[in-house]
Amino acid sequence: MVDKEMVFKFDFFSGVSEDNLREIADQCTIREFKENDVIFDSGDPADTLYGVMEGIVELSIVFKDRILKADIRYEEAKLAHYEEVENPITVDRIEAGEVFGWSSLAVPDARTATARCLEPVRVFALPAADLKARFQKDPALGYAIMEKLSNVIARRLQKRTEKLVDAWGEAFGDGRTAQL
């Protein structure tokens, strides 16, 4: 169980009534992770919303690339095969006072990134099913939380877009070609 005052410190829950905050806090548990621990992987089932109380969590996606590998002898390719290489791309860093694991409140309930601890981390874990059940009982709470969630999603998508544009520029140039 988490103290409602701790939950209230999260901007994500601003505007939520004292009674709802107390009930939300009662549903939370505290979890601790060590540096480099993976809290969840991309594609895992999403059933929990997390809030960082201490530490930093890195969110990353994996870019998979196929590279042709050839064993060349005497200027002839003797053996060629494709090798799949995975390159993680950091899309965000979540610090104290911020939530992550938003996909637990959205469809299709699957993680969209991998969450790894950059240092020892302490989080609250809120079962998404419990929170969604509260939304059914109190639609105003659901609206308030989903409005905050849409802001989190928009910010994370913007960061992903920026990372994608940066990666594209590194891979293929910055797109500024000379006019012919």
N, CA, C and O of each residue as an XYZ file, in Angstrom:
720
protein
N       0.841     -1.182      0.000
C       0.000      0.000      0.000
C       0.886      1.245      0.000
O       1.956      1.266      0.609
N       0.429      2.252     -0.679
C       1.170      3.494     -0.832
C       0.386      4.616     -0.160
O      -0.845      4.617     -0.181
N       1.085      5.554      0.424
C       0.462      6.721      1.050
C      -0.128      7.627     -0.035
O       0.523      7.886     -1.047
N      -1.346      8.104      0.170
C      -1.983      8.959     -0.840
C      -1.201     10.240     -1.083
O      -1.250     10.789     -2.183
N      -0.483     10.724     -0.080
C       0.323     11.935     -0.259
C       1.422     11.702     -1.292
O       1.767     12.601     -2.058
N       1.969     10.485     -1.305
C       3.004     10.164     -2.292
C       2.404     10.156     -3.701
O       3.009     10.672     -4.641
N       1.218      9.570     -3.842
C       0.552      9.524     -5.141
C       0.194     10.941     -5.596
O       0.286     11.256     -6.782
N      -0.209     11.784     -4.661
C      -0.605     13.155     -4.987
C       0.557     13.956     -5.574
O       0.330     14.919     -6.307
N       1.794     13.576     -5.264
C       2.969     14.275     -5.785
C       3.128     14.093     -7.290
O       3.851     14.853     -7.933
N       2.463     13.100     -7.851
C       2.546     12.846     -9.284
C       1.547     13.738    -10.009
O       0.349     13.693     -9.727
N       2.038     14.546    -10.942
C       1.177     15.420    -11.731
C       0.097     14.608    -12.441
O      -0.997     15.111    -12.699
N       0.402     13.368    -12.753
C      -0.537     12.488    -13.436
C      -1.857     12.383    -12.676
O      -2.910     12.195    -13.285
N      -1.806     12.504    -11.356
C      -3.009     12.372    -10.535
C      -3.554     13.714    -10.047
O      -4.454     13.748     -9.208
N      -3.015     14.813    -10.564
C      -3.540     16.125    -10.140
C      -4.987     16.245    -10.601
O      -5.347     15.800    -11.691
N      -5.794     16.845     -9.766
C      -7.203     17.001    -10.100
C      -8.064     15.829     -9.675
O      -9.284     15.871     -9.833
N      -7.446     14.772     -9.131
C      -8.192     13.610     -8.656
C      -8.622     13.883     -7.214
O      -7.841     14.405     -6.419
N      -9.850     13.535     -6.885
C     -10.376     13.803     -5.542
C      -9.603     13.035     -4.473
O      -8.960     12.024     -4.757
N      -9.677     13.530     -3.247
C      -8.995     12.891     -2.106
C      -9.456     11.449     -1.941
O      -8.636     10.561     -1.710
N     -10.764     11.205     -2.056
C     -11.284      9.842     -1.896
C     -10.720      8.913     -2.965
O     -10.303      7.793     -2.669
N     -10.710      9.385     -4.206
C     -10.160      8.566     -5.291
C      -8.660      8.352     -5.106
O      -8.152      7.257     -5.347
N      -7.955      9.389     -4.680
C      -6.512      9.241     -4.429
C      -6.249      8.175     -3.370
O      -5.345      7.353     -3.516
N      -7.036      8.198     -2.316
C      -6.875      7.216     -1.246
C      -7.108      5.804     -1.788
O      -6.339      4.891     -1.489
N      -8.152      5.625     -2.572
C      -8.448      4.297     -3.126
C      -7.385      3.862     -4.129
O      -7.012      2.689     -4.168
N      -6.903      4.786     -4.928
C      -5.827      4.459     -5.867
C      -4.572      4.063     -5.103
O      -3.926      3.070     -5.436
N      -4.230      4.829     -4.087
C      -3.043      4.526     -3.278
C      -3.170      3.158     -2.616
O      -2.181      2.434     -2.499
N      -4.373      2.798     -2.183
C      -4.589      1.489     -1.545
C      -4.343      0.342     -2.523
O      -3.994     -0.761     -2.103
N      -4.518      0.586     -3.807
C      -4.329     -0.454     -4.824
C      -2.872     -0.588     -5.269
O      -2.510     -1.567     -5.921
N      -2.044      0.384     -4.923
C      -0.640      0.389     -5.344
C       0.225     -0.470     -4.420
O      -0.051     -0.610     -3.229
N       1.268     -1.034     -5.002
C       2.312     -1.700     -4.230
C       3.642     -1.056     -4.598
O       3.785     -0.466     -5.669
N       4.602     -1.176     -3.707
C       5.944     -0.646     -3.960
C       6.813     -1.779     -4.486
O       6.805     -2.889     -3.954
N       7.559     -1.480     -5.536
C       8.507     -2.458     -6.087
C       9.858     -1.786     -6.220
O       9.952     -0.601     -6.543
N      10.893     -2.551     -5.970
C      12.256     -2.035     -6.078
C      13.033     -2.864     -7.083
O      12.889     -4.084     -7.152
N      13.861     -2.175     -7.863
C      14.666     -2.813     -8.898
C      16.107     -2.351     -8.780
O      16.386     -1.266     -8.271
N      17.016     -3.185     -9.256
C      18.435     -2.845     -9.263
C      18.803     -2.230    -10.613
O      18.050     -2.323    -11.582
N      19.961     -1.610    -10.652
C      20.476     -1.067    -11.905
C      20.514     -2.176    -12.957
O      20.928     -3.300    -12.670
N      20.084     -1.854    -14.165
C      20.031     -2.749    -15.330
C      18.904     -3.768    -15.296
O      18.762     -4.541    -16.244
N      18.094     -3.801    -14.238
C      16.933     -4.688    -14.236
C      15.960     -4.239    -15.315
O      15.788     -3.044    -15.555
N      15.328     -5.206    -15.958
C      14.288     -4.919    -16.941
C      12.945     -5.069    -16.234
O      12.631     -6.135    -15.703
N      12.163     -4.008    -16.231
C      10.849     -4.044    -15.601
C       9.866     -4.752    -16.521
O       9.059     -5.565    -16.069
N       9.935     -4.444    -17.809
C       9.162     -5.172    -18.817
C       9.820     -4.996    -20.168
O      10.581     -4.054    -20.392
N       9.510     -5.933    -21.077
C      10.014     -5.891    -22.448
C       8.891     -5.507    -23.405
O       7.714     -5.737    -23.131
N       9.278     -4.924    -24.521
C       8.333     -4.609    -25.573
C       7.608     -5.888    -25.984
O       8.231     -6.933    -26.169
N       6.301     -5.794    -26.123
C       5.503     -6.949    -26.513
C       4.943     -7.731    -25.340
O       4.019     -8.524    -25.522
N       5.477     -7.529    -24.133
C       4.939     -8.207    -22.947
C       3.503     -7.766    -22.714
O       3.115     -6.670    -23.122
N       2.710     -8.610    -22.061
C       1.367     -8.170    -21.679
C       1.455     -6.954    -20.762
O       2.316     -6.887    -19.885
N       0.568     -6.009    -20.970
C       0.575     -4.774    -20.179
C      -0.579     -4.818    -19.197
O      -1.745     -4.753    -19.585
N      -0.242     -4.929    -17.919
C      -1.296     -5.021    -16.905
C      -1.068     -4.095    -15.718
O      -1.860     -4.086    -14.776
N       0.018     -3.310    -15.756
C       0.375     -2.469    -14.620
C       0.855     -1.101    -15.085
O       1.628     -0.987    -16.036
N       0.381     -0.067    -14.396
C       0.880      1.290    -14.580
C       1.903      1.537    -13.479
O       1.669      1.178    -12.325
N       3.024      2.140    -13.819
C       4.089      2.394    -12.856
C       4.321      3.886    -12.679
O       4.079      4.681    -13.587
N       4.793      4.251    -11.496
C       5.209      5.616    -11.214
C       6.559      5.581    -10.530
O       6.739      4.869     -9.541
N       7.512      6.344    -11.048
C       8.863      6.346    -10.480
C       8.881      7.216     -9.231
O       8.567      8.405     -9.280
N       9.251      6.610     -8.126
C       9.395      7.320     -6.861
C      10.845      7.753     -6.661
O      11.118      8.845     -6.161
N      11.768      6.881     -7.059
C      13.205      7.167     -6.977
C      13.891      6.482     -8.155
O      13.511      5.379     -8.548
N      14.898      7.141     -8.712
C      15.683      6.543     -9.781
C      15.256      7.002    -11.162
O      14.433      7.904    -11.321
N      15.847      6.348    -12.157
C      15.574      6.677    -13.560
C      15.338      5.385    -14.331
O      16.098      4.424    -14.205
N      14.274      5.374    -15.133
C      13.940      4.239    -15.987
C      14.081      4.691    -17.438
O      13.570      5.741    -17.826
N      14.777      3.888    -18.225
C      14.965      4.178    -19.649
C      13.966      3.359    -20.453
O      13.828      2.152    -20.250
N      13.273      4.026    -21.364
C      12.375      3.342    -22.289
C      13.081      3.255    -23.639
O      13.600      4.248    -24.148
N      13.090      2.060    -24.204
C      13.754      1.887    -25.491
C      12.939      0.975    -26.393
O      12.152      0.145    -25.938
N      13.157      1.159    -27.679
C      12.590      0.269    -28.687
C      13.766     -0.359    -29.419
O      14.874      0.176    -29.406
N      13.519     -1.485    -30.049
C      14.585     -2.185    -30.755
C      14.358     -2.079    -32.251
O      13.289     -2.412    -32.762
N      15.374     -1.614    -32.931
C      15.370     -1.551    -34.385
C      16.111     -2.783    -34.879
O      17.270     -2.990    -34.520
N      15.462     -3.603    -35.696
C      16.084     -4.819    -36.227
C      16.523     -4.565    -37.659
O      15.766     -4.037    -38.474
N      17.753     -4.949    -37.949
C      18.321     -4.734    -39.273
C      18.915     -6.051    -39.758
O      19.461     -6.827    -38.974
N      18.802     -6.290    -41.050
C      19.412     -7.478    -41.644
C      20.655     -7.042    -42.397
O      20.605     -6.155    -43.249
N      21.760     -7.673    -42.072
C      23.041     -7.337    -42.696
C      23.558     -8.568    -43.434
O      23.563     -9.676    -42.898
N      23.993     -8.350    -44.675
C      24.563     -9.432    -45.455
C      26.000     -9.651    -45.015
O      26.824     -8.738    -45.070
N      26.293    -10.860    -44.581
C      27.646    -11.230    -44.156
C      28.192    -12.197    -45.198
O      27.524    -13.156    -45.585
N      29.396    -11.937    -45.638
C      29.989    -12.806    -46.660
C      31.400    -13.194    -46.241
O      32.165    -12.379    -45.726
N      31.720    -14.453    -46.475
C      33.073    -14.949    -46.248
C      33.759    -14.898    -47.617
O      33.491    -15.724    -48.489
N      34.647    -13.916    -47.790
C      35.279    -13.708    -49.095
C      36.689    -14.281    -49.079
O      37.515    -13.939    -48.233
N      36.935    -15.161    -50.040
C      38.266    -15.750    -50.204
C      38.674    -15.614    -51.670
O      37.936    -15.980    -52.585
N      39.838    -15.091    -51.847
C      40.373    -14.925    -53.197
C      39.414    -14.145    -54.084
O      39.184    -14.505    -55.238
N      38.861    -13.077    -53.533
C      37.974    -12.147    -54.223
C      36.660    -12.774    -54.688
O      35.992    -12.219    -55.560
N      36.286    -13.907    -54.128
C      35.006    -14.529    -54.431
C      34.249    -14.754    -53.130
O      34.830    -15.122    -52.109
N      32.968    -14.531    -53.189
C      32.147    -14.802    -52.011
C      31.914    -16.300    -51.935
O      31.239    -16.871    -52.791
N      32.457    -16.925    -50.937
C      32.309    -18.369    -50.777
C      31.055    -18.718    -49.975
O      30.385    -19.714    -50.247
N      30.753    -17.890    -48.994
C      29.622    -18.173    -48.137
C      28.972    -16.841    -47.775
O      29.637    -15.939    -47.266
N      27.688    -16.723    -48.035
C      26.985    -15.487    -47.710
C      25.705    -15.829    -46.964
O      25.025    -16.803    -47.287
N      25.388    -15.021    -45.967
C      24.158    -15.192    -45.208
C      23.757    -13.851    -44.598
O      24.569    -12.939    -44.445
N      22.485    -13.771    -44.261
C      22.000    -12.572    -43.593
C      22.048    -12.789    -42.087
O      21.736    -13.864    -41.575
N      22.445    -11.743    -41.412
C      22.482    -11.771    -39.956
C      21.581    -10.646    -39.449
O      21.670     -9.507    -39.907
N      20.713    -10.986    -38.495
C      19.834     -9.962    -37.943
C      20.524     -9.317    -36.745
O      20.994     -9.999    -35.834
N      20.573     -7.997    -36.768
C      21.218     -7.230    -35.704
C      20.154     -6.383    -35.030
O      19.357     -5.725    -35.699
N      20.143     -6.401    -33.712
C      19.192     -5.593    -32.967
C      19.907     -4.374    -32.386
O      20.935     -4.503    -31.721
N      19.357     -3.209    -32.642
C      19.911     -1.961    -32.126
C      18.865     -1.264    -31.268
O      17.861     -0.780    -31.791
N      19.087     -1.207    -29.947
C      18.118     -0.493    -29.110
C      18.254      1.016    -29.294
O      19.358      1.543    -29.436
N      17.120      1.693    -29.290
C      17.086      3.146    -29.400
C      16.345      3.672    -28.172
O      15.183      3.335    -27.947
N      17.023      4.495    -27.387
C      16.386      5.097    -26.222
C      15.398      6.150    -26.695
O      15.749      7.060    -27.446
N      14.140      6.009    -26.238
C      13.123      6.969    -26.654
C      12.707      7.912    -25.526
O      12.125      8.965    -25.784
N      13.001      7.542    -24.276
C      12.655      8.424    -23.170
C      13.342      7.948    -21.898
O      13.743      6.791    -21.775
N      13.463      8.873    -20.965
C      13.951      8.568    -19.620
C      12.905      9.072    -18.642
O      12.506     10.236    -18.678
N      12.474      8.184    -17.778
C      11.414      8.497    -16.827
C      12.055      8.697    -15.458
O      12.774      7.830    -14.961
N      11.784      9.847    -14.863
C      12.386     10.194    -13.579
C      11.321     10.271    -12.498
O      10.131     10.116    -12.772
N      11.759     10.511    -11.269
C      10.849     10.587    -10.125
C       9.709     11.561    -10.413
O       9.923     12.671    -10.900
N       8.504     11.119    -10.101
C       7.319     11.950    -10.310
C       6.613     11.697    -11.628
O       5.574     12.300    -11.898
N       7.168     10.799    -12.467
C       6.565     10.506    -13.766
C       6.065      9.065    -13.803
O       6.575      8.196    -13.096
N       5.060      8.831    -14.640
C       4.509      7.484    -14.804
C       4.983      6.878    -16.123
O       5.370      7.587    -17.052
N       4.942      5.564    -16.177
C       5.235      4.845    -17.419
C       4.434      3.550    -17.407
O       3.885      3.149    -16.381
N       4.379      2.911    -18.561
C       3.564      1.703    -18.692
C       2.137      2.048    -19.078
O       1.197      1.332    -18.734
N       1.984      3.170    -19.808
C       0.656      3.660    -20.182
C      -0.139      2.659    -21.018
O      -1.369      2.697    -21.027
N       0.549      1.775    -21.711
C      -0.172      0.829    -22.576
C      -1.059     -0.114    -21.770
O      -1.920     -0.787    -22.337
N      -0.859     -0.170    -20.452
C      -1.723     -0.994    -19.605
C      -3.147     -0.429    -19.540
O      -4.084     -1.146    -19.191
N      -3.306      0.839    -19.871
C      -4.624      1.467    -19.847
C      -5.221      1.607    -21.237
O      -6.325      2.132    -21.384
N      -4.515      1.151    -22.250
C      -4.967      1.293    -23.633
C      -5.052     -0.077    -24.303
O      -4.537     -1.068    -23.787
N      -5.693     -0.112    -25.430
C      -5.783     -1.336    -26.215
C      -4.592     -1.357    -27.150
O      -4.298     -0.299    -27.707
N      -3.890     -2.419    -27.380
C      -4.242     -3.817    -27.154
C      -3.615     -4.428    -25.899
O      -3.449     -5.646    -25.843
N      -3.276     -3.654    -24.927
C      -2.728     -4.155    -23.663
C      -1.386     -4.868    -23.835
O      -1.133     -5.881    -23.184
N      -0.538     -4.347    -24.698
C       0.808     -4.894    -24.889
C       1.814     -3.756    -24.763
O       1.543     -2.625    -25.169
N       2.954     -4.062    -24.208
C       4.001     -3.056    -24.009
C       4.538     -2.602    -25.361
O       4.719     -3.405    -26.276
N       4.789     -1.298    -25.467
C       5.288     -0.730    -26.720
C       6.773     -0.404    -26.649
O       7.361      0.036    -27.636
N       7.384     -0.619    -25.481
C       8.807     -0.338    -25.299
C       9.338     -1.253    -24.200
O       8.576     -1.923    -23.502
N      10.648     -1.266    -24.065
C      11.300     -1.980    -22.970
C      11.673     -0.960    -21.907
O      12.194      0.111    -22.217
N      11.402     -1.299    -20.650
C      11.722     -0.412    -19.528
C      12.877     -1.031    -18.730
O      12.745     -2.111    -18.154
N      14.016     -0.316    -18.711
C      15.215     -0.796    -18.023
C      15.653      0.262    -17.010
O      15.583      1.461    -17.283
N      16.101     -0.188    -15.852
C      16.544      0.707    -14.787
C      17.976      1.170    -15.041
O      18.873      0.347    -15.223
N      18.192      2.479    -15.054
C      19.528      3.034    -15.240
C      20.295      3.108    -13.928
O      21.512      3.294    -13.919
N      19.583      2.963    -12.834
C      20.145      2.988    -11.485
C      19.132      2.285    -10.597
O      18.061      1.913    -11.077
N      19.431      2.093     -9.326
C      18.403      1.501     -8.464
C      17.124      2.338     -8.537
O      17.167      3.568     -8.486
N      15.987      1.649     -8.655
C      14.710      2.318     -8.882
C      13.674      1.798     -7.882
O      13.625      0.616     -7.542
N      12.867      2.730     -7.442
C      11.729      2.404     -6.579
C      10.492      2.962     -7.269
O      10.435      4.148     -7.593
N       9.499      2.101     -7.492
C       8.290      2.507     -8.200
C       7.052      2.083     -7.417
O       7.106      1.197     -6.564
N       5.936      2.737     -7.730
C       4.670      2.153     -7.305
C       4.118      1.426     -8.521
O       4.296      1.858     -9.660
N       3.449      0.321     -8.255
C       2.828     -0.475     -9.306
C       1.328     -0.484     -9.059
O       0.869     -0.881     -7.988
N       0.575     -0.047    -10.047
C      -0.877      0.055     -9.935
C      -1.504     -0.891    -10.961
O      -1.352     -0.685    -12.165
N      -2.207     -1.926    -10.494
C      -2.851     -2.846    -11.439
C      -3.863     -2.095    -12.316
O      -4.771     -1.435    -11.812
N      -3.689     -2.209    -13.602
C      -4.543     -1.482    -14.542
C      -5.995     -1.921    -14.438
O      -6.896     -1.093    -14.575
N      -6.241     -3.192    -14.200
C      -7.621     -3.678    -14.103
C      -8.352     -2.994    -12.951
O      -9.534     -2.670    -13.073
N      -7.660     -2.773    -11.837
C      -8.275     -2.085    -10.698
C      -8.621     -0.644    -11.057
O      -9.698     -0.150    -10.719
N      -7.704      0.020    -11.739
C      -7.944      1.413    -12.112
C      -9.080      1.509    -13.134
O      -9.923      2.402    -13.042
N      -9.104      0.598    -14.097
C     -10.181      0.600    -15.090
C     -11.535      0.336    -14.430
O     -12.547      0.902    -14.844
N     -11.557     -0.516    -13.410
C     -12.802     -0.780    -12.678
C     -13.280      0.489    -11.978
O     -14.482      0.743    -11.893
N     -12.336      1.281    -11.477
C     -12.694      2.569    -10.841
C     -13.291      3.512    -11.890
O     -14.212      4.273    -11.592
N     -12.765      3.458    -13.115
C     -13.302      4.305    -14.187
C     -14.774      3.971    -14.450
O     -15.582      4.863    -14.707
N     -15.112      2.692    -14.383
C     -16.504      2.274    -14.613
C     -17.429      2.854    -13.548
O     -18.557      3.251    -13.838
N     -16.938      2.895    -12.316
C     -17.743      3.415    -11.206
C     -17.785      4.936    -11.193
O     -18.768      5.537    -10.759
N     -16.716      5.548    -11.669
C     -16.599      7.004    -11.613
C     -16.058      7.517    -12.950
O     -14.852      7.719    -13.091
N     -16.938      7.729    -13.927
C     -16.499      8.187    -15.256
C     -15.712      9.499    -15.229
O     -14.853      9.721    -16.082
N     -15.996     10.360    -14.265
C     -15.240     11.622    -14.173
C     -13.775     11.332    -13.845
O     -12.878     11.999    -14.361
N     -13.534     10.342    -12.990
C     -12.158      9.929    -12.692
C     -11.517      9.384    -13.961
O     -10.383      9.730    -14.290
N     -12.246      8.531    -14.669
C     -11.722      7.969    -15.915
C     -11.354      9.052    -16.907
O     -10.302      8.986    -17.544
N     -12.215     10.051    -17.041
C     -11.931     11.147    -17.961
C     -10.679     11.904    -17.535
O      -9.821     12.204    -18.366
N     -10.569     12.216    -16.246
C      -9.413     12.974    -15.745
C      -8.108     12.215    -15.977
O      -7.115     12.793    -16.418
N      -8.117     10.925    -15.678
C      -6.897     10.120    -15.855
C      -6.575      9.950    -17.338
O      -5.416     10.068    -17.736
N      -7.581      9.677    -18.151
C      -7.321      9.474    -19.574
C      -6.867     10.762    -20.252
O      -6.118     10.716    -21.229
N      -7.310     11.901    -19.748
C      -6.826     13.177    -20.276
C      -5.331     13.327    -19.980
O      -4.563     13.744    -20.846
N      -4.926     12.988    -18.768
C      -3.499     13.025    -18.406
C      -2.729     12.003    -19.233
O      -1.622     12.268    -19.702
N      -3.338     10.827    -19.404
C      -2.681      9.778    -20.182
C      -2.459     10.219    -21.622
O      -1.415      9.918    -22.202
N      -3.418     10.926    -22.209
C      -3.249     11.383    -23.589
C      -2.071     12.351    -23.699
O      -1.378     12.368    -24.716
N      -1.840     13.152    -22.663
C      -0.686     14.050    -22.666
C       0.621     13.263    -22.604
O       1.583     13.603    -23.292
N       0.661     12.212    -21.782
C       1.854     11.363    -21.678
C       2.123     10.702    -23.032
O       3.255     10.703    -23.516
N       1.082     10.143    -23.632
C       1.235      9.459    -24.923
C       1.710     10.434    -25.996
O       2.607     10.110    -26.774
N       1.123     11.608    -26.044
C       1.520     12.607    -27.046
C       2.989     12.991    -26.888
O       3.713     13.101    -27.878
N       3.426     13.192    -25.657
C       4.827     13.555    -25.409
C       5.762     12.421    -25.815
O       6.801     12.662    -26.430
N       5.400     11.191    -25.473
C       6.252     10.049    -25.824
C       6.294      9.828    -27.331
O       7.347      9.496    -27.875
N       5.166     10.007    -28.012
C       5.163      9.862    -29.471
C       6.012     10.943    -30.126
O       6.688     10.681    -31.120
N       5.984     12.145    -29.583
C       6.823     13.221    -30.112
C       8.297     12.856    -29.962
O       9.083     13.050    -30.889
N       8.670     12.328    -28.799
C      10.066     11.932    -28.580
C      10.466     10.803    -29.528
O      11.567     10.814    -30.079
N       9.572      9.829    -29.718
C       9.862      8.738    -30.658
C      10.048      9.272    -32.072
O      10.948      8.839    -32.791
N       9.201     10.206    -32.468
C       9.313     10.792    -33.800
C      10.652     11.496    -33.957
O      11.316     11.348    -34.983
N      11.050     12.259    -32.947
C      12.344     12.946    -32.998
C      13.487     11.948    -33.116
O      14.427     12.172    -33.880
N      13.418     10.851    -32.369
C      14.465      9.819    -32.439
C      14.479      9.171    -33.825
O      15.547      8.909    -34.378
N      13.310      8.917    -34.378
C      13.217      8.318    -35.702
C      13.821      9.235    -36.754
O      14.567      8.778    -37.621
N      13.508     10.517    -36.686
C      14.053     11.481    -37.640
C      15.578     11.552    -37.494
O      16.296     11.583    -38.493
N      16.070     11.576    -36.254
C      17.525     11.587    -36.027
C      18.180     10.335    -36.607
O      19.207     10.423    -37.280
N      17.582      9.167    -36.344
C      18.137      7.908    -36.848
C      18.112      7.875    -38.374
O      19.063      7.416    -39.006
N      17.033      8.358    -38.955
C      16.918      8.407    -40.410
C      18.017      9.314    -40.988
O      18.665      8.971    -41.976
N      18.207     10.462    -40.359
C      19.240     11.388    -40.820
C      20.626     10.783    -40.739
O      21.442     10.978    -41.639
N      20.904     10.041    -39.658
C      22.210      9.388    -39.513
C      22.402      8.304    -40.563
O      23.497      8.143    -41.101
N      21.342      7.562    -40.855
C      21.444      6.446    -41.784
C      21.477      6.895    -43.247
O      22.206      6.325    -44.058
N      20.684      7.917    -43.579
C      20.511      8.274    -44.984
C      20.861      9.713    -45.307
O      20.564     10.179    -46.407
N      21.468     10.414    -44.404
C      21.777     11.817    -44.642
C      20.646     12.685    -44.136
O      19.579     12.189    -43.776
N      20.883     13.951    -44.112
C      19.886     14.847    -43.524
C      18.815     15.303    -44.506
O      17.973     16.127    -44.151
N      18.827     14.789    -45.724
C      17.792     15.121    -46.678
C      18.023     16.419    -47.438
O      17.220     16.789    -48.294
N      19.086     17.095    -47.139
C      19.386     18.364    -47.820
C      20.320     18.065    -48.998
O      21.542     18.121    -48.860
N      19.752     17.759    -50.114
C      20.555     17.447    -51.284
C      20.672     18.682    -52.171
O      19.806     19.557    -52.155
N      21.708     18.738    -52.913
C      21.915     19.889    -53.808
C      20.870     19.839    -54.912
O      20.512     18.767    -55.398
N      20.389     21.012    -55.301
C      19.411     21.123    -56.385
C      20.154     20.926    -57.710
O      21.204     21.525    -57.942
N      19.598     20.090    -58.558
C      20.218     19.841    -59.864
C      19.708     20.805    -60.889
O      20.118     20.748    -62.049
